[in-house]
Amino acid sequence: MITRRTTLALFVSAIALPAAAASPQIFQTNGVAINGFDPVAYFTEGQPVAGSARHSFDWSGATWHFANEANRAVFAESPEAYAPQFGGYCAYAASKNALATTVPDAWTVYDGKLYLNANLRARELWSQDKDANIALALGFWPGPLG
């Protein structure tokens, strides 16, 4: 029988790394943050939108891509307001003191902040008690973005 605990164990063991492992503060691939998606668009468009290297901004050790120059300018003025929490790593994994990469479609804007997750199942588990999961993750997260 597969229980919630079994699901968690499979999730964490399959994709997560110990939070203490040496990792960049921002989830990035080849130096580009959050899979090249525009963090501002999650707020303004209500969906993931691919960014472009033509509209990029370097912040917190990563290059961020944006869909247009207006979104780039908004982010440059206040990156902390638009950058995903926990450096763009999976919010659910962070609540379990682990790091996991994220996918653009597993996202939530909650209480004015962007949270990304490793997959839709992780988002579902995280969403079951957002406040408690955020509090747990904040207790583990070493960076200023949490």
N, C-alpha and C positions, 0 to 999 in steps of 0.2 A: 504494500500500500504506500502510495506517495503522499507524504504529509507536507505541510508548510515547512517544517524543519528540514525534511529531505530536500525539498526544492531549494531552500536557502543553501544547504551544503553543496548541492550540485552547482548552483549559480556561483558561489564564491570560489569553489575549487576549480571550476572550469575557466573563469576569466579574470579572476582578481589576483592581485599581487599584494603581499604585505605592505601596509602603508609606510613602513619604515624603509622599504627598498628605495634606492636612489632613483628618483624620477623627477622630471621637470615639474615646476610649480604649476604649469599650465599643460593640459593634455594637448599634445601636438604630434603631427606626423610630418617629418621632414621640415620642421621648424614652423609649420603652419598650424595655428590653433584650431581646435574643434572641427577638424575635418574640412576646413576651408569654408564653413558656413558662417553667415552673417549673424552675429549675436543680436544686433539691433532689430533685425527683421522678426525675430521671435516675438518682440513686443509690438512692433508696428504692423506687421503683416499677419501675425497670429499663426505662423507656420515657418518651417525651416526653408531658408532661401540660400542657395549657393552664392558664395561671394566670388570676387574676382581679384586676381593679383593686381589689376589696374587700380583698384581702390583698396590699398593695404595700409596698415598702420602697425608699427612695432611697439609693443607694450608688454611688460612683465616677462621678458625673455622669449617672446613668440611673435610671429607675424600674424596679424588678424586680417581676414579678407572680408570685404563688404560688397553688397550688391550694387551700390552706387556711392557717389561722393557725399551725398547728404548723410547717409548712415555712417560713413567714415568720420565725418566731422562731428556728429553727435557723440560717437564713441570716444573720439580723441578729446573732447571737452570733459567727459565724465566716464572714463572706462569702468570704474567700480560699479556704476549704476547698471551697466549692460553686460558685463562679463559674467559668465555662468559661475555659480557658486562651486566651491571645492575645485577650482581651477579647471572646470569643464570635465573633470572625472565623474564617474558614476556616483550620484548622490546616495543611492542605496548601498553600494559597496562602501562608501565613506562612512555610512552609519554602522558598518560592521568592521571598521578599522582596516579597510582594504582599499586598494586602488583598482579600478577597472576602466577601460576605454569606453567611449560612448558612441552612439549613433545619432544622427540628426533627428530622426523621427520619434525618439523616446525623450520627450522634453515636457516641461511644465513651467509656466510662469505662476508663481505662488507668492503672495504677499509682496508683489513688486520685484521679485528676484527670479532669475532664470536657473533652473535645475535641469541637468541632463542625466540620462541613465544609459546603461549598457545595452538595453534592449527593452521591448515593450513589456515583457514579464517583470523585469526589474522595476520599471516605472510603476507597474500595477502593485507590486509588493511595497514599494516606497510610499505610494499614495494611500495605502491603507491606514497609515498614521503619520502624515507628513510632519507634524510638529514634533513628535517624539523622535522620528528618524533624523530630522534636522538637528535637534538637540544632541543626539548621540554623535552625529557626524562632527558637529562643532567641537565636541569634547576630544575628538581624535585629530581633527584637521590642524596641521601645523601652519598653514599659510594664512595671509591676511584676507583672502577672498572669501573665506567661509562665512 
